Amino acid sequence: MEQFQADCEERFSQLLDDSSNWPLLRSMYFEGDAVHQISPLLLLFRSSKQGNANEDNAANRRMSELFASLYGDFKFTDEPQNQLNFLEQELISVLRTKLCESPAHVPVKELPYLPYLAEAFKEDLTFLSNHPKYLTTELTNVLRQYAFAFCSQLALSITRWAEGVPQTKPLYFILDIEKSSSERAKPRDLGYKFLSAQTEWLFPLLSASEALQDSAPALPLWQLYIEISSASPDVVLQALNEYNEAFAADRKLDFTGPQDNTHSAFSTTMALAKAQFSKNNGERHSVNQNYVRDLERKIFGDFIKSRGRAGNVLELNQDQLLLLTNLAVGQKEKLRFLELVKEFERRGFYFDLQSQQVLIEFYERMGNVDRMSDSGEAVYVRKTI
């Protein structure tokens, strides 16, 4: 950024009649965060591998790999078309002189675990690229939303590796503008407590998946099981049984003995992976608990709220809801309300009928609803941008 500022100063020294005006431009764009708001291209400066002293660079890399697995080989077909003033045009032209062509292909480290969410992510990036100012304003919130969606849906899918390609799993939210009640079955039974119980499986099973393969890109657990199941059954079964016995002996775990089919042997592998982090294994148990605690605090925290007697619930505030709405409507002018709800669910956000009624009332207050009749079939919702 320091070099970019120096290059801009040199450019404007050639353009300005009075070079004493440069400090004014510097204060406008470089003394705050304004320069990053000009165009998504300027966000490249935030992708520095060095980071700063207040950042956990290892965590940043892990988060980067999470999003990289979602977008895979996706690329923007066109540059963001910003409406820039003449000063900003010069700043961007200075940046362009320093840009290099990106590699034709960057190998991914792992294949997307949740293909349906990866497709939604690509669609939303395409939509955002057509609204560059909205992209620069909301990028952090978009990434927070997708980090939550990915980790929560992964937690709900991780133990269902035998079911094949994952599909979106119900996870119910309420809105911050509605009352909460412990009598509402879906938010109670398929909400925060349901998600919290599933997160304990994540670290053990993902660790097991990593241990079972050493080739790149890494396969999702469900795809690894498909590969194993389609391989030579006798060889695979023997290898899994030997692995399980050795693993149980090394971790001092109970071993139920060799299995007579691949599914049972793979299930044993997963059960042992979880058992090694049980309360009986103090140090290992604390590792998994730290993982669960950090996941809930850093990834889920923005979406968890305490609601008195109802306890902790998953909640969307109005800003999060409007962002989700704009992403769901996307490239279309408007969506039928029931289709909008389906798009929410594809992104991992579910609402019961009571919340859906509150949603419609909220949109009507916002003025972005076309109501053709009183039924949900004929209510259309527009974007707010």
C-alpha positions in Angstrom: 0.0 0.0 0.0 2.9 2.4 0.8 4.3 1.8 -2.7 0.9 2.3 -4.3 0.5 5.6 -2.4 3.9 6.7 -3.7 3.0 5.8 -7.3 -0.2 7.7 -7.0 1.6 10.8 -5.6 4.0 10.6 -8.6 1.0 10.3 -11.1 -0.9 13.3 -9.5 2.3 15.4 -9.4 2.2 15.2 -13.2 -1.6 16.0 -13.4 -2.0 18.7 -10.8 -1.4 22.4 -11.5 -0.6 22.9 -7.9 1.3 19.9 -6.3 0.3 21.3 -2.8 -3.1 19.8 -3.4 -1.7 16.2 -3.1 -1.9 16.2 0.7 -5.6 16.8 0.4 -6.1 13.8 -1.9 -3.9 11.7 0.4 -6.1 12.5 3.3 -9.2 11.8 1.3 -8.2 8.3 0.2 -5.2 7.0 2.2 -5.6 8.2 5.8 -8.8 6.2 6.3 -10.3 3.2 4.6 -11.7 5.1 1.6 -9.2 3.7 -0.9 -10.5 0.2 -0.3 -14.1 1.3 -1.1 -13.3 2.6 -4.6 -13.3 -0.8 -6.3 -13.1 -4.5 -5.4 -9.7 -4.4 -7.2 -8.3 -2.4 -4.3 -9.2 -5.2 -1.9 -6.2 -7.0 -3.3 -4.1 -5.1 -0.8 -6.0 -6.9 2.0 -4.9 -10.3 0.6 -1.3 -9.7 1.6 0.3 -13.0 2.9 2.2 -11.0 5.5 -0.9 -9.7 7.3 -0.3 -7.7 10.4 0.7 -8.3 14.0 -3.0 -8.5 15.2 -4.0 -11.2 12.7 -3.7 -15.0 13.1 -2.2 -15.8 9.7 -2.7 -19.6 10.1 -6.4 -19.0 10.7 -6.6 -16.6 7.8 -5.1 -19.3 5.5 -7.6 -21.9 6.8 -10.5 -19.6 6.1 -9.0 -18.8 2.7 -8.9 -22.5 1.9 -12.5 -22.8 3.0 -13.7 -20.2 0.5 -11.3 -21.5 -2.2 -12.9 -25.0 -1.9 -16.3 -23.3 -2.4 -15.5 -21.4 -5.5 -13.1 -24.0 -7.0 -12.1 -23.0 -10.5 -14.7 -20.1 -10.7 -13.5 -16.9 -12.3 -15.2 -13.6 -13.0 -15.8 -13.3 -16.8 -15.8 -9.4 -16.6 -14.2 -6.8 -14.5 -16.5 -5.0 -12.0 -18.0 -2.0 -13.7 -17.6 0.8 -11.2 -19.0 4.3 -11.6 -15.8 6.2 -10.7 -15.1 9.9 -10.5 -12.1 11.3 -12.4 -9.8 11.1 -9.3 -10.7 7.4 -8.7 -10.2 6.6 -12.4 -6.6 7.8 -12.0 -6.0 5.8 -8.9 -7.3 2.6 -10.6 -5.2 3.3 -13.7 -2.1 3.5 -11.4 -3.1 0.1 -9.9 -3.5 -1.5 -13.4 0.1 -0.7 -14.3 1.1 -3.1 -11.5 -1.3 -5.9 -12.0 -0.2 -9.2 -13.5 -2.3 -11.9 -15.2 -3.5 -14.5 -12.8 -2.5 -18.1 -13.4 -4.7 -20.0 -15.9 -5.3 -22.7 -13.3 -4.7 -22.8 -9.6 -5.0 -26.4 -8.2 -7.4 -26.7 -5.4 -6.4 -28.5 -2.2 -9.8 -30.1 -1.6 -13.0 -30.7 -3.5 -16.2 -28.9 -2.2 -17.8 -30.9 0.6 -21.2 -29.3 -0.1 -21.7 -28.9 -3.9 -25.1 -27.2 -3.5 -23.6 -24.5 -1.3 -20.6 -24.1 -3.7 -23.0 -23.5 -6.6 -24.9 -20.9 -4.5 -21.6 -19.2 -3.6 -20.6 -18.9 -7.3 -24.0 -17.5 -8.2 -23.7 -14.9 -5.4 -20.2 -13.9 -6.4 -21.4 -13.4 -10.0 -24.3 -11.2 -8.7 -22.1 -9.2 -6.5 -19.6 -8.6 -9.3 -22.4 -6.7 -11.1 -22.9 -4.4 -8.1 -19.3 -3.4 -7.2 -20.2 -0.8 -4.5 -22.5 -3.3 -2.8 -19.7 -5.9 -3.0 -17.1 -3.7 -1.3 -19.6 -2.7 1.4 -20.9 -6.2 2.1 -18.1 -8.5 1.3 -17.1 -9.1 4.9 -20.8 -9.9 5.8 -21.1 -12.2 2.8 -18.1 -14.2 3.9 -19.3 -14.3 7.5 -22.7 -15.6 6.2 -21.0 -18.3 4.1 -18.6 -19.3 6.7 -21.5 -19.9 9.0 -23.5 -21.7 6.3 -20.6 -23.9 5.3 -19.6 -24.9 8.9 -23.1 -25.4 10.1 -24.2 -27.5 7.1 -21.0 -29.5 7.3 -21.7 -30.3 10.9 -25.2 -31.5 10.0 -23.8 -33.6 7.1 -20.5 -35.0 8.4 -22.0 -38.1 10.1 -24.2 -38.9 7.0 -21.3 -39.9 4.8 -23.0 -43.0 3.6 -25.9 -41.1 2.0 -23.9 -39.8 -1.0 -23.8 -36.3 -2.2 -25.0 -34.0 0.6 -28.2 -32.1 0.3 -29.2 -29.0 2.4 -30.1 -29.9 5.9 -32.9 -28.1 7.9 -31.5 -25.6 10.4 -34.1 -23.2 11.8 -33.7 -19.5 12.6 -36.0 -16.8 14.0 -35.9 -13.1 13.2 -34.8 -10.5 15.7 -38.1 -8.7 15.1 -40.2 -11.6 16.4 -40.9 -13.2 19.7 -39.2 -16.4 20.6 -41.0 -19.3 22.4 -39.8 -22.7 23.5 -43.1 -24.1 22.2 -42.1 -23.5 18.6 -41.0 -27.0 17.6 -38.7 -26.4 14.6 -36.5 -23.6 16.0 -36.4 -25.6 19.3 -35.6 -29.0 17.9 -33.7 -28.1 14.7 -32.0 -24.9 15.8 -29.1 -24.0 18.1 -29.1 -27.0 20.4 -29.3 -29.4 17.4 -26.4 -27.7 15.7 -24.3 -27.5 18.9 -24.7 -31.2 19.5 -23.4 -32.0 15.9 -20.3 -29.9 16.1 -18.5 -32.4 18.3 -18.2 -34.7 15.3 -16.5 -32.2 13.0 -12.9 -32.3 14.1 -12.7 -36.0 14.7 -14.2 -37.1 11.4 -12.4 -34.5 9.3 -9.1 -35.6 11.0 -10.0 -39.2 10.1 -10.7 -38.2 6.5 -7.3 -36.5 6.3 -5.5 -39.5 7.8 -7.1 -41.9 5.3 -5.8 -40.1 2.1 -2.6 -38.5 1.0 -3.4 -37.4 -2.5 -4.5 -34.0 -3.8 -7.1 -32.7 -4.0 -8.5 -34.2 -0.8 -11.9 -35.9 -1.3 -14.9 -35.1 1.0 -15.6 -37.9 3.4 -18.8 -38.9 1.5 -16.8 -39.2 -1.7 -14.0 -41.0 -0.1 -16.5 -43.6 1.1 -17.9 -43.9 -2.5 -14.3 -44.5 -3.8 -13.6 -47.1 -1.1 -16.9 -48.9 -1.7 -16.2 -49.1 -5.4 -12.7 -50.5 -4.9 -11.7 -54.1 -4.5 -13.8 -55.1 -1.5 -11.5 -57.8 -0.1 -8.4 -55.6 -0.2 -10.2 -52.6 1.2 -11.9 -54.6 4.0 -8.7 -56.1 5.1 -6.9 -52.7 5.1 -9.6 -51.0 7.1 -9.8 -53.8 9.7 -6.0 -53.7 10.1 -6.0 -49.9 10.4 -8.8 -49.9 12.9 -7.1 -52.5 15.1 -3.8 -50.6 15.0 -5.5 -47.3 15.7 -7.5 -48.7 18.7 -4.3 -50.2 20.1 -2.3 -46.9 19.7 -5.1 -44.8 21.3 -5.9 -47.4 23.9 -9.5 -47.7 22.8 -11.9 -50.6 22.9 -11.9 -52.5 19.6 -14.9 -54.6 18.7 -13.0 -56.8 16.3 -12.8 -57.0 12.5 -15.9 -56.4 10.5 -17.2 -58.5 7.6 -18.2 -55.7 5.2 -16.8 -52.4 4.1 -19.6 -50.3 5.4 -19.3 -51.7 9.0 -15.5 -51.4 8.8 -15.7 -47.7 7.7 -18.3 -47.0 10.4 -15.8 -48.5 13.0 -13.1 -46.1 11.7 -15.4 -43.1 12.2 -16.5 -44.3 15.6 -12.9 -44.8 16.8 -12.0 -41.3 15.4 -14.7 -39.9 17.7 -13.9 -42.1 20.6 -10.3 -40.9 20.8 -11.7 -37.4 21.8 -13.9 -38.8 24.6 -13.9 -37.4 28.1 -11.7 -40.3 29.2 -8.8 -38.9 27.1 -8.2 -35.6 28.8 -5.7 -33.9 26.5 -7.4 -35.1 23.3 -10.8 -34.2 24.7 -9.7 -30.7 25.4 -8.4 -30.3 21.9 -11.8 -31.1 20.4 -13.6 -28.9 23.0 -11.4 -26.0 22.1 -12.3 -26.5 18.4 -16.0 -26.6 19.2 -15.7 -23.5 21.4 -13.8 -21.5 18.8 -16.2 -22.6 16.1 -19.2 -21.4 18.1 -17.5 -18.1 19.2 -15.8 -17.1 16.0 -17.9 -18.6 13.2 -21.4 -19.0 14.7 -21.3 -16.1 17.2 -23.0 -13.5 14.9 -26.0 -15.8 14.6 -26.5 -17.0 18.2 -28.6 -15.0 20.5 -29.9 -15.6 24.1 -33.7 -15.3 24.3 -34.5 -15.6 28.0 -36.5 -18.7 28.9 -36.1 -20.0 25.3 -32.3 -20.1 25.8 -29.9 -19.7 22.9 -31.4 -19.6 19.5 -30.2 -19.0 15.9 -31.3 -15.6 14.9 -31.0 -13.2 11.9 -31.0 -9.5 12.4 -32.5 -7.2 9.8 -29.1 -6.4 8.1 -28.3 -10.1 7.8 -31.8 -10.8 6.4 -31.6 -8.1 3.8 -28.2 -9.3 2.6 -29.5 -12.9 2.4 -32.6 -11.6 0.5 -30.5 -9.7 -2.0 -28.3 -12.7 -2.6 -31.2 -15.1 -3.0 -33.0 -12.9 -5.5 -29.7 -12.3 -7.2 -29.7 -11.7 -10.9 -33.5 -11.8 -11.1 -35.7 -8.7 -10.8 -37.9 -10.4 -8.1 -38.7 -13.8 -6.8 -42.0 -15.4 -5.7 -41.9 -15.6 -1.9 -42.0 -19.4 -1.8 -39.1 -19.6 -4.3 -37.2 -17.1 -2.1 -37.7 -19.4 0.9 -36.2 -22.3 -1.1 -33.2 -20.1 -2.0 -32.7 -19.3 1.7 -32.8 -23.1 2.4 -30.3 -23.8 -0.3 -28.0 -21.4 1.5 -28.6 -23.2 4.9 -31.2 -20.8 6.4 -34.6 -22.2 7.3 -37.7 -20.5 8.7 -40.9 -22.0 10.1 -44.4 -20.8 9.0 -44.6 -18.3 11.8 -41.3 -16.7 10.8 -42.3 -16.7 7.2 -45.4 -14.6 8.0 -43.2 -12.2 9.9 -40.9 -12.1 6.8 -43.7 -11.1 4.5 -44.8 -8.3 6.9 -41.2 -7.1 7.1 -40.8 -6.9 3.4 -44.1 -5.0 3.1 -42.8 -2.4 5.5 -39.6 -2.2 3.4 -41.7 -1.7 0.3 -40.1 -4.4 -1.8 -43.1 -6.6 -2.1 -45.6 -7.1 -5.0 -48.7 -8.8 -3.5 -50.9 -10.3 -6.2 -53.2 -12.0 -3.7 -53.3 -12.8 0.0 -51.8 -16.2 -0.5 -48.0 -16.8 -0.4 -48.2 -18.2 -3.9 -48.7 -14.7 -5.4 -46.3 -12.6 -3.2 -43.1 -11.4 -5.0 -40.1 -10.0 -3.3 -37.6 -7.6 -5.0 -34.0 -6.8 -4.1 -33.3 -3.7 -2.1 -30.4 -2.5 -4.2 
